[in-house]
Amino acid sequence: MSIAQRRMVMVVMFCHFIAAFAALGMPPFFALILSESLHSSGTYLAGWFYVVPTIFTALSSPWWGIWADRIGKKISLLRAQLGLSVSFLLAGYSDSTGLFFLALALQGMLGGTFAASNAYLATMASGPALARSLTLMQGSARAALVVAPAVLGWFAASVPPIELYRYLALLPLAAALLLWALPETAPGPSVDDRPQKTNARPLLLSANNIYALQFAFVFATVATFPYFVPYAQGLDSVSVELAGLLFGVPNLLYLVTAGVLSGRFGQRLSPAGLAWTFLLMAVALFGQAQTQSLTGLILWRVLMGLAMTGGFIGLHALIAALVREGHAGRTFGWLESGSKWGAVAAGLAAGVMVDRFGPQAPFLLGAGIMAAAAGWLAVSGFCRWRPENI
């Protein structure tokens, strides 16, 4: 990848971060928005509103991906950023729960910056270079998830949370202006940057299998999100502040280690390697369900962070081998849709499991899903060799 292309990757990552900053940072304040700005006593709506953008992103992503392949990846990315800006502005001026619901639905329907950004990156990178770019893009989302709630919480102390949306609408608008200066497709690599043909035959999985594996991975990790803080508080000497810090440990480890691990192991990860990382995730989730001490919980959260990082790196390597520029929009659209459906299914299943079996159930459910996925990868015969130049 040339220096110019690396700079373009950094611009796309930065633009995704500032868009994700608003999209991921506001949901923790939905309960306050309902009570203080929308004057609603239906606190249960906060949970419903949380999944509205996710559901509409899952529904719309495949169609936006097809549109991107036909019209252009840059236009699709600009559309996603501007769509977020419009939806945030509508949310900021909402005066009823119905209008706020519409704004969140539009956020999911018109957004999709993650898939659009990845499809645009596929115009300038392929193979291992694309896999590293996807790992960095996931890092921008993790960084927004860690930083945004804390920063927006500081502002929410002096500004009504719903009014923050009016200012946050400027972030994707600024991102669109930055992206406007980028070319529709990246300049081609120099002779020295072009991948050299070899006799290597990389092991790949079919698109449907990769979609299923990503669904399982997202399901297993997200299932523990809604109930981790109260579960951690059930242990001795764990305050809500400490529980919140422990919640972010896997994301922080991803930010710290993903770049190094991707450069060192990314090109060598195979379906067999992914099976090991899934198994490690299963062990980490099972350990959290069984631990009775703060020290044990910390250690299991660290192991979960390392397993999550390895899982994403392995998935990104397989995705990069699958993607071709001509259908990158469609591929990433379906990947984004599967990921969102995995998150929705995880939230619903976790709620049912906690109600019936207690706060440990989401961890055990996630561990079971990861163990099953690891076993599937280990024993199935759907892996096959393909020439590198196909």
C-alpha positions in Angstrom: 0.0 0.0 0.0 1.4 3.4 -1.0 1.9 6.3 1.3 -1.0 8.2 -0.3 -3.3 5.2 0.2 -2.2 4.9 3.9 -3.2 8.5 4.4 -6.5 7.9 2.8 -7.1 4.9 5.2 -6.4 7.2 8.1 -8.9 9.8 6.9 -11.6 7.1 6.4 -10.9 5.8 9.9 -11.0 9.2 11.5 -14.3 10.0 9.8 -15.8 6.7 10.9 -14.6 7.4 14.5 -16.3 10.8 14.7 -19.5 9.4 13.3 -19.4 6.4 15.6 -18.7 8.8 18.5 -22.2 10.1 18.3 -24.0 6.9 17.4 -22.4 4.8 20.1 -22.1 7.5 22.8 -25.8 8.6 23.1 -27.6 5.3 23.9 -26.5 5.3 27.6 -28.5 8.5 28.0 -31.8 7.3 26.5 -33.4 6.9 29.9 -32.5 10.6 30.7 -33.8 11.7 27.4 -37.1 9.9 28.0 -37.7 11.4 31.5 -36.2 14.9 31.1 -36.8 15.9 27.5 -39.7 13.7 26.2 -41.5 13.6 29.5 -42.2 9.9 29.3 -42.5 7.6 32.2 -42.0 4.5 30.0 -38.5 3.6 31.1 -38.8 0.3 29.2 -38.6 2.4 26.0 -34.9 3.0 26.6 -34.2 -0.7 25.9 -36.4 -0.6 22.8 -34.9 2.5 21.5 -31.4 1.0 22.0 -32.1 -1.7 19.3 -34.1 0.5 16.8 -31.0 1.7 14.8 -29.5 -1.8 14.9 -32.6 -3.4 13.4 -33.0 -0.8 10.7 -29.3 -1.1 9.8 -29.6 -4.8 9.6 -32.5 -4.4 7.2 -31.0 -1.7 5.0 -27.3 -2.6 4.8 -27.5 -5.3 2.0 -29.5 -2.9 -0.2 -27.1 0.0 0.4 -24.2 -2.4 -0.4 -25.7 -3.3 -3.8 -26.3 0.3 -4.5 -22.6 1.1 -3.6 -21.4 -1.5 -6.2 -23.5 0.1 -8.9 -23.1 3.8 -8.1 -19.8 4.0 -6.4 -18.2 3.4 -2.9 -17.4 7.0 -2.3 -20.9 8.2 -3.0 -22.3 5.5 -0.7 -19.9 6.6 2.1 -21.0 10.2 1.7 -24.6 9.1 1.7 -24.1 7.3 5.0 -22.4 10.3 6.7 -25.0 12.7 5.6 -27.8 10.3 6.6 -26.4 10.2 10.1 -26.2 14.0 10.2 -29.9 14.4 9.2 -31.1 11.7 11.7 -29.1 13.3 14.5 -30.5 16.7 13.8 -34.1 15.3 13.8 -33.4 13.5 17.1 -32.1 16.8 18.6 -35.4 18.6 17.9 -37.7 15.7 18.8 -40.5 16.6 21.2 -42.2 13.2 21.4 -41.3 9.6 21.7 -42.7 8.9 18.2 -40.5 11.5 16.5 -37.5 10.3 18.5 -38.3 6.7 17.3 -38.4 8.0 13.7 -35.0 9.7 14.1 -33.4 6.5 15.4 -35.0 4.5 12.6 -33.6 6.9 10.1 -30.2 6.7 11.8 -30.2 2.9 11.1 -31.8 3.1 7.7 -29.6 6.0 6.3 -26.4 5.4 8.2 -24.3 2.3 7.9 -20.9 4.1 7.9 -19.0 1.0 9.0 -19.9 -1.1 6.0 -19.7 1.9 3.6 -16.2 2.7 5.0 -15.0 -0.9 4.6 -16.3 -1.1 1.0 -14.4 2.1 0.2 -11.3 0.7 1.7 -11.6 -2.3 -0.6 -11.0 0.1 -3.5 -7.5 0.8 -2.3 -6.4 -2.5 -0.6 -6.8 -6.2 -0.8 -5.6 -9.3 0.9 -3.5 -8.8 4.0 -3.5 -5.0 3.6 -7.3 -5.0 3.6 -7.4 -7.3 6.6 -5.1 -4.9 8.6 -7.3 -2.0 7.5 -10.4 -3.8 8.7 -8.8 -4.5 12.0 -7.9 -0.8 12.4 -11.5 0.2 11.4 -12.8 -2.1 14.2 -10.4 -0.3 16.5 -12.0 3.1 15.6 -15.4 1.7 16.6 -14.0 0.3 19.9 -12.3 3.6 20.6 -15.6 5.4 20.1 -17.4 2.9 22.4 -14.9 3.6 25.2 -14.4 7.3 24.8 -17.8 8.7 23.8 -20.0 7.8 26.8 -17.4 9.4 29.2 -17.0 12.6 27.1 -20.7 13.0 26.4 -21.5 12.3 30.0 -19.4 15.3 30.9 -21.4 17.5 28.5 -24.7 16.1 29.6 -24.1 17.5 33.1 -24.7 21.0 31.7 -26.7 20.4 28.5 -30.0 18.4 28.1 -28.9 15.1 26.5 -31.4 15.4 23.6 -29.9 18.8 22.7 -26.5 17.1 22.3 -27.8 15.5 19.2 -28.0 19.0 17.6 -24.3 19.5 18.0 -23.4 15.9 17.2 -25.0 16.3 13.8 -22.1 18.5 12.9 -19.6 15.5 13.3 -20.8 13.3 10.4 -21.3 16.5 8.3 -17.7 17.4 8.9 -16.7 13.8 8.1 -18.6 14.1 4.8 -16.7 17.3 3.9 -13.4 15.5 4.6 -14.3 12.5 2.5 -15.5 14.7 -0.4 -11.9 15.5 -1.1 -11.0 11.8 -1.6 -11.1 10.2 -5.0 -13.8 7.8 -6.0 -11.2 5.0 -6.2 -7.7 5.1 -4.8 -4.7 5.6 -7.0 -3.2 2.3 -8.0 -0.1 0.9 -6.2 3.3 1.4 -7.6 5.2 -1.6 -9.1 6.9 -2.3 -5.8 3.6 -2.2 -3.9 1.8 -4.7 -6.2 1.3 -8.1 -4.7 3.5 -10.7 -6.1 2.0 -13.9 -7.4 3.1 -17.0 -5.6 2.2 -20.7 -5.6 0.6 -20.3 -2.2 -2.9 -21.6 -1.9 -4.7 -19.8 0.9 -7.4 -21.6 2.8 -10.8 -19.8 2.4 -14.3 -20.2 3.6 -17.4 -19.5 1.6 -19.3 -16.3 2.1 -22.2 -17.9 3.9 -19.9 -19.6 6.3 -18.1 -16.4 7.1 -21.4 -14.6 7.6 -22.5 -17.4 10.0 -19.3 -17.2 12.0 -19.4 -13.5 12.4 -23.0 -13.7 13.5 -22.0 -16.3 16.2 -19.0 -14.2 17.3 -21.1 -11.0 17.7 -23.9 -12.9 19.4 -21.5 -14.4 22.0 -19.8 -11.1 22.9 -22.9 -8.9 22.9 -25.0 -11.2 24.9 -23.1 -10.3 28.1 -23.2 -6.5 27.5 -26.6 -5.5 29.0 -26.1 -7.4 32.2 -22.4 -7.3 32.9 -22.4 -4.3 35.3 -25.1 -5.7 37.7 -23.4 -9.1 37.5 -20.0 -7.6 38.5 -21.6 -5.6 41.3 -22.8 -8.9 42.7 -19.3 -9.7 43.6 -17.8 -8.4 46.8 -16.3 -4.9 46.8 -17.2 -4.0 43.2 -18.7 -0.5 42.8 -20.6 0.6 39.8 -17.6 2.7 38.7 -15.3 -0.3 38.9 -17.8 -2.5 37.1 -18.0 0.1 34.3 -14.2 0.0 34.1 -14.1 -3.8 33.9 -16.8 -3.7 31.2 -14.4 -1.7 29.0 -11.3 -3.9 29.6 -11.8 -6.1 26.4 -12.3 -3.0 24.2 -9.2 -1.3 25.7 -7.1 -4.5 25.1 -8.3 -4.5 21.5 -7.1 -0.9 21.1 -3.7 -1.7 22.6 -3.0 -5.0 21.0 -4.9 -5.3 17.7 -2.3 -3.4 15.6 0.6 -5.4 16.8 -1.1 -8.8 16.7 -2.6 -8.1 13.3 0.9 -7.3 11.8 2.4 -10.4 13.5 -0.2 -13.0 13.1 -2.9 -11.7 10.7 -1.5 -13.2 7.5 -1.0 -16.6 9.1 -4.4 -17.0 10.7 -6.5 -19.7 9.1 -9.9 -21.3 9.9 -8.0 -23.6 12.3 -6.5 -20.5 14.1 -9.9 -18.9 14.3 -11.3 -22.1 15.9 -8.6 -21.7 18.7 -9.5 -18.1 19.3 -13.2 -19.0 19.5 -12.4 -21.7 22.0 -10.4 -19.2 24.0 -13.4 -16.9 24.0 -15.6 -19.8 25.2 -13.2 -20.4 28.1 -13.1 -16.7 29.0 -16.9 -16.4 29.1 -17.3 -19.7 31.1 -14.7 -18.5 33.5 -16.6 -15.2 34.1 -19.7 -17.1 34.9 -18.0 -19.2 37.5 -15.7 -16.7 39.2 -16.4 -15.6 42.7 -13.7 -13.0 43.1 -12.7 -9.6 41.7 -9.3 -10.9 40.8 -10.7 -13.8 38.9 -13.1 -11.5 37.0 -10.3 -9.2 36.0 -8.2 -12.1 34.7 -11.1 -13.5 32.7 -11.9 -10.1 31.2 -8.3 -9.8 30.1 -8.4 -13.2 28.5 -11.7 -12.2 26.8 -10.1 -9.1 25.4 -7.2 -11.1 23.9 -9.6 -13.7 22.5 -11.9 -11.0 21.1 -8.9 -9.4 19.4 -7.7 -12.7 17.9 -11.3 -13.5 16.8 -11.6 -10.2 14.9 -8.2 -10.5 13.3 -9.0 -14.0 12.1 -12.4 -13.0 10.7 -10.9 -10.0 9.0 -8.3 -12.2 7.3 -11.0 -14.5 6.0 -13.2 -11.5 4.9 -10.3 -9.9 3.1 -9.6 -13.1 1.2 -13.3 -13.2 0.2 -13.8 -9.5 -0.9 -13.3 -8.4 -4.5 -13.6 -4.7 -5.3 -16.5 -5.2 -7.8 -18.8 -6.6 -5.1 -17.2 -5.2 -2.0 -20.3 -3.1 -1.2 -22.6 -6.2 -1.3 -20.2 -8.3 0.7 -19.8 -5.7 3.5 -23.5 -4.9 3.4 -24.4 -8.5 4.2 -21.6 -8.7 6.8 -22.9 -5.6 8.5 -26.5 -6.9 8.4 -25.5 -10.3 9.9 -23.5 -8.5 12.6 -26.5 -6.3 13.5 -28.9 -9.3 13.6 -26.4 -11.1 15.8 -26.5 -8.2 18.3 -30.3 -8.0 18.2 -30.7 -11.8 18.7 -28.1 -11.6 21.6 -30.0 -8.9 23.4 -33.3 -10.7 23.1 -31.9 -14.1 24.1 -29.9 -12.7 27.0 -33.1 -11.1 28.4 -34.9 -14.4 28.3 -32.0 -16.3 29.8 -31.4 -13.9 32.7 -35.1 -13.9 33.5 -35.2 -17.7 33.7 -31.7 -18.8 34.9 -30.1 -15.7 36.5 -27.3 -13.3 35.7 -24.7 -15.9 34.8 -26.8 -17.3 31.9 -25.6 -14.8 29.2 -22.0 -15.8 29.8 -22.8 -19.5 29.6 -24.9 -18.9 26.5 -22.0 -17.1 24.8 -19.6 -19.8 25.8 -21.8 -22.4 24.3 -22.1 -20.6 21.1 -18.4 -20.0 20.8 -17.6 -23.7 21.6 -20.1 -24.8 19.0 -18.5 -22.5 16.4 -15.0 -23.7 17.3 -16.1 -27.3 16.9 -17.8 -26.5 13.6 -14.6 -25.0 12.3 -12.5 -27.9 13.5 -14.5 -30.8 12.1 -16.4 -29.5 9.1 -15.2 -30.2 5.6 -16.3 -26.9 4.0 -12.7 -25.5 3.8 -11.1 -25.7 0.4 -8.0 -24.4 -1.3 -8.2 -21.8 -4.1 -5.5 -20.3 -6.2 -4.5 -16.9 -4.9 -5.2 -15.1 -8.2 -8.8 -16.1 -8.4 
